[in-house]
Amino acid sequence: MFQKSVLDKYIKSIDAELLEQKYKEFLNLLKPTKIKQIKVNKELQYQEGFCKRQTLFIKINKVCLNK
């Protein structure tokens, strides 16, 4: 999909500490209790709560939601 040189350049530019921190935050979302809660909730309820709690996108990616 990408040329090896492009991938190598991108990989070298990644801050390893930041990547590790964000990966740990991501893994925190995969806890069994969190997964069970997601399965129990209806899809729309979870999507609304997902945006309100600002879990994945805002905490990890620093994405802002339009209000």
Sequence and secondary structure as in RCSB ss.txt:
>XXXX:A:sequence
MFQKSVLDKYIKSIDAELLEQKYKEFLNLLKPTKIKQIKVNKELQYQEGFCKRQTLFIKINKVCLNK
>XXXX:A:secstr
   HHHHHHHHHHS HHHHHHHHHHHHHTT HHHHHHHHHS HHHHHHHHHHHTTHHHHHH      
